[in-house]
Amino acid sequence: MKFTKEQELLRQNVREFVKNELATYPDHVDETGEIPKDVMYKLAKYQFIGPIIPRKYGGAGADYVSYAIIMEEIARRCASTSTYITAGASLAALPLLNFGTEEQKMKYLKPLALGEKIGCFGLTEPGAGSDAGATATTAKLEGDYYILNGRKCFITNAPMADFAIISAVTDKTKGTKGISTFIVESSYEGWSVGAHENKMGIRGTQTSDIVLDNVKVPKENLLGGEGNGFKIMLNTLDSGRIGVAAQALGIAQGALDEATKYVKERVQFGRTLSKFQNTQFTLAQMATKVQAARLLVYDAAKTKDLGEKPGLQSSMAKYYAAEVANEVAYAALQLHGGYGYIKDYPIERIYRDARITSIYEGTSQVQQMVIAGYVLK
């Protein structure tokens, strides 16, 4: 795929940002479990948080290809930071952008893009992971407020969020058409969060449960009208998977980078590992898979930019790029041998970070079901 001059310039700028700001940073983030506030500020300053948000609402007004470029280049160095970006730029922003009123956009979307507020996406529940239609959280209208009760789990950014996009059942008799979506502020009485999850990978992102105990949400915070919550969530995920696919691509490229660097330096039996044919075959396979994933990712982004529904393309990209991220990270660790198992080498962290891409925003099995659904039509 060919990129425009503006997109190539963006890639160079993001790489410069990564070089200057994230040099030794990923290991620190992995150890401390949080992204420094000064980095959060700079991500917003350079509009990496709101690339697809229109300028009117504080974003860059860019396209999805540009968004994918940002995600790939940052994930190439730090998966945790890219996760923080997509939680705001995509999952929290898209419902507001596509279904919010003008008042809702000015109150929540604009400060989100400017880095003044942090948002999160509350879909997953203890008994409803990838099944968006199995929502158990309830919302009951009482006067000028909806009363929300329920629990969301594994929510990225929840511990530090100013607001969340929450799905809840407003009419149990209507199935998925009885699900609605709300903008819930963390300052509302009855909102609380669980402990920061001690995760295997992407440890720099803060993840926890959100507990809603008789939370009073003003009627004006209903998003998109009653009964449209299921549609809003699926619409968000269809486009949101482009960001996760680009993240997986970046992780895979980062693993390939580390493997290439290591085999050119490591000497065994009197020559560097790069001189062995088996090593060369492995690198060739890794590089080919990364490039194949790249084409799928940017095809999905381009499909979205053309105004077409990206459901099939985004699922294919997310499924394949996630599988490649795991395969390439594993192969890269194997090329490192015993050193790959030690935290002194970045590949140990990259290997752990890669695993989540096959799990969140729909597991690889779910993506295959979605893809098969399109094929069978």
N, C-alpha and C positions, 0 to 999 in steps of 0.2 A: 504493500500500500504506500502511495505517495502522500507526504504531508505538505501542507502549505508552508510558506516562508514564516508566517506568524507562529505556526505550530512548532516548527523546528527551532525558532528563537525561544519559544516557551520551554522546550525541552532543555536547551542550553542553560536557560535561567534557573530552572529547577535543579539541574545538576550542579550549578554553581552554589545554589542555596544549600544543597546536601553536602557539598564539599566544605563549605565554610561553617555551617551550623551543626552538622550531624557527624562530624569526623569520629570522635571517640564516644559519642553520645549514646548509641544503642545499648551498649553494655551497662551504662549507668542507669538507663531507663529500665532495663531488664531486672536489675538488682533492686532498685528503689520502688518499682511498681507504679511510677507516675511520670508523666511528661512535664518537664519544667514549664512554669507559667510564661517565661520569656519566649520559649519556643512557640507556645500556643499563640502568644501575641503576634509573633512574626508570621506565623501561618496565616493569620487573619489579615495582617498588614499587606502581605503579598498576594492576597485573595486566593490562597489555596483552599480556604474553607468554603468559599462561595463561588467556585468557577462557573457553575451553570446557573447561578442565581442572577437575574437581570440587574443591570446597573441601578435601576430605579430603587431596588431594594438592597443596595450596598454590595452586590456581587460583581463579578467580572463580566458577566453577560457572554461568556464563552460557550463553546459547543462541547458535546460529550467526548469528542476525540481529544480535546484539550484536557478535559477532566481525567480521561484515561491516562494521558501522558503524565500528569501530576501524580496520579496514584502509582503508576509503574515506577517512576523515577524515585519517589520517596520510599516505597516498599522495597525497592532494590537495596536500600540502606537500612531502613528501620520499619518493620511491619507494624509495630505498635503505633507509630505516628500516622501511618497510612490508615489504620483502623480508626483512630481518632478523627481523621479527616472525613472518611466516608460516613461515619455516624452522624456528622453534622451536615456535610455537603450534600448527602443523598437521603439518608433515612429520615432525618428530622426535617430537612428542607423540602423534599419533594411533595409530601402531603400538603404542606402549606402553600407551596408554589402552584400546585395543580388544582387544589380544592378549597383553598382558603379565601375568605373575603378580603377586601382591600384593608379593612381594619386589622384583621388577623395577620396579614402579611407585614403591615407596618409595625405592629406590636411585637411580633415574634421572628419573622423571617429576616427583617432588616438587621436587628441587633445580632442575630445568629451569624449573618454574613460578615458583619463588622467585628465579630469576636467579643461583643459586649455581653452576649448570653450563650450558654451552652445547652444544646438540646439533645434528646435521645429518643429512641423509637421503642415503645413498649408493646410488643406483640407476643413474644414467647412466654409461655406459662409452664408451670411444673407438669401439667397434664396435657399440654398442647404446644409441642415444639414447632415442627414445620407445618402442622395442620392448623392453618389460620382460621378455619371454620369451627374449631373446637374450643373457642374462647369461653372461659368460665367467669371472667370478671363481669360484674353487672353494673348497670347505670339506670337509676330510677329517677324519673322526673318528679320533683316536688317544688311546685311554685316556679321560681325563677332560677332554680338550681337542679342539676343532676347530682344524685348521690352515688358515688362510685365505691364499690367494694371488690377487692380481689388482690391477686398477687402476680406480678410479672417476674420472670427470672432471666439471668444471663444478659442483663441489659447494659450495653456499652455506654459509658459516660454517666450512668445513673448516680453514682455517689457525688458527682460535682455538677449535675444538671440543674439548670434554672427552670426547665420545663420538659415535658415528655409528650409525645404523640401516643395516646393510649386507646387501644381497642377494647370495647365493652359491649355486652349484650343489653339491648334496650327492649327487645321483644323476643322472648324464648320461643314463641309459637311460629316464628317466621324463618327459623334456621339461619343460614348465612345472611339472609336479607333482614335479619333482626339485629345485626351487629352494627354499631356506630363507632365513630372515632372522635376523640376529645383532645383538646390541648389542656394539659394539667400542669399547673405550676407547682414547683417543689415547696413553695412557701405556704401552700394551702394546708390547713389543719387536717391531720389524719394521714398525711403523706410521710412515709419513712422509707429508709433503704436498709438493706441487709449489709453484712460484712463484705468487704472487697474480696472477691473470689481469688483464691490462691491458684492461679492458672498454670498450665503446662507451658504455654507460649503466649505471645503478644501480652506479656506481663506488664508492659508500660501503660496499657489502657485500663482504666478503672471500671470494673464490672461488678454488678451486684443485683440483688432483687429490688423491686419496688413494691412496697406494701401500701395498699389503699384501704383505709379504714374509715368508712363514712365520710369520704372526701367530698366537700361541696364544690361543684364546678359550675360556674355561671353558664346560663343557656347560650350566651354569645360565644362560648368556647367549644360548642359543638362544631365539628369540622365536616363540611360537605353535606349536611343534612342527615336526619335519622335514617338508618337502614343502609347507608352507603359505606359503612366501615370496611366490610369485606372487600368491596371493589377498590377502595382507597389503599388498603394494605397490599393487595395483589398488584395494583398499578405501581406502587412504590417499589416492590420487590423486583418486578420485571425490569425496571430501569436501574434499580440499585445494584443488581447483580453485575452490571457492567463495571462498577467500581471495584467490587470484590474480585472479579475476573482479572482486572488490571493489577490489583494488589497481588494476586497469585502469580501473575506473570512477572511482576517485579521481584518477588521472592525467588522465583525460579532463576531469573537472570542474575540475581545476587549470589545464589548458590553456584551457578556456573562461573561467575567472576572469581569467587574464592577458590574453586577447584582449579581453574586455569592458572591462577597465581601460584597456588601451592605446588602443582606438578612441575612447574618451570623452575622451582627453587629446590625441591626435595631430591636429594641424591641417594640412589640405591644401586648397589652393584656397579659402582663406578660411573654412573650416568644419571641424569635427571629423569624423573618419572615420565616426563613429556616425550622422551625418546622411545618409550616402549609402545609397541603397536597396540597392545591391549588398552593402554591408557588413551591412545589416540582414537580408537574405536568408541570407547566410552564417551569421550568428549564430543565426538561427532554425533552420537545418538542424543546426547543431552542438548546440544546446540540446535539440532533439527527439531526436537520436540518443543523447545522454547520458541523457535521461530514459528512453528505451526500454531502454537497457542497465541502468539502475538497477532497473527493474521485473523484468528477468530475473535480476539478481543476488539481489535479495531474495526472489524466488520460489524460487530454488534453496536459499537459506538457510532459508526457511520450510519447504520440503519436508523438509529434513534435520531440522528441529526437530520435525516431526510424526511422526518415526520412520520415514519412508519412504526408500527408496533414492534418492539424488539424482543418479545417474549421468547421466541424460539432461539434467536441468535444469542441473546444474553444467557439463556440456560446452557446452550452449547459451549459458549465461551467460559462460563463459570465452571461447568463440569470438567471440561478438558484442561483448562488452565490450572485448576486446583489439583487434578491428578498429576499433571506435569510438575507442579511445584513440589509435591511430595516425592515423586520419582527422582527428580533432578537433585533435590536436597539429600535424598538417601544416597544416590550415586556419588555426589560430591563428598559426603561424609566418609564413604567407603574409600575414596581415593586418598583421603587424609589419613586413613588407617587409625591407629590408636590416638593420634593427635586430634582427630576429629571429635573424639569423645570427651575432650578437655575444654573447659570454658575459656581457656586462653585463646582459642580459635573461634572466629565468628560463625563457622559452619555449625557449631553445636547449638547456638541460639537460632540460627536460620532453620535448622532441621525441626526444632520445636515449634517455631512460628508457622511453618508451612502447614502443619496438621489442621489448624483451624479452618483453612480455606475450603476443606472438604466437608465441613460441618455446618458453619453458620450461613445464614441466609439461604437455607435449604441444603440438606446434605447432598452428596453426589448421587445417592439413590433417588432422592426427590427430583433432582435435575433430569435424571434418566427417565423418570416417569413423565415429566413435563415434555421432554423431547419426544418420547414415544407417542404421547397424546397428539402432538402436531403431525407426526409421521402417519399415524393411523387415520387421521382425518383425510 
